[in-house]
């Protein structure tokens, strides 16, 4: 079986928009992540907290990130 790229499997590609802010300790607070499961929420928050350049962001500003992922 041959693997198809994520774009070829567009029916399995999920896109979500996340509004978030960070506090003075660079901890992420998700402001809007509607229509997703609790598990997705936890995974997104974990990924955002793990960003290498999170300290480059200004605390208490609102940021938006678009995330695409494939469920396999």
Buried (B, 14 or more C-beta within 10 A) or exposed (E): EEEEEEEEEEEEEEEBEBBBBBEEEEEBEEEEBEEBEEEBBEBBBEBBEEBEEEEEBEEEEEBEEEBEBBEE
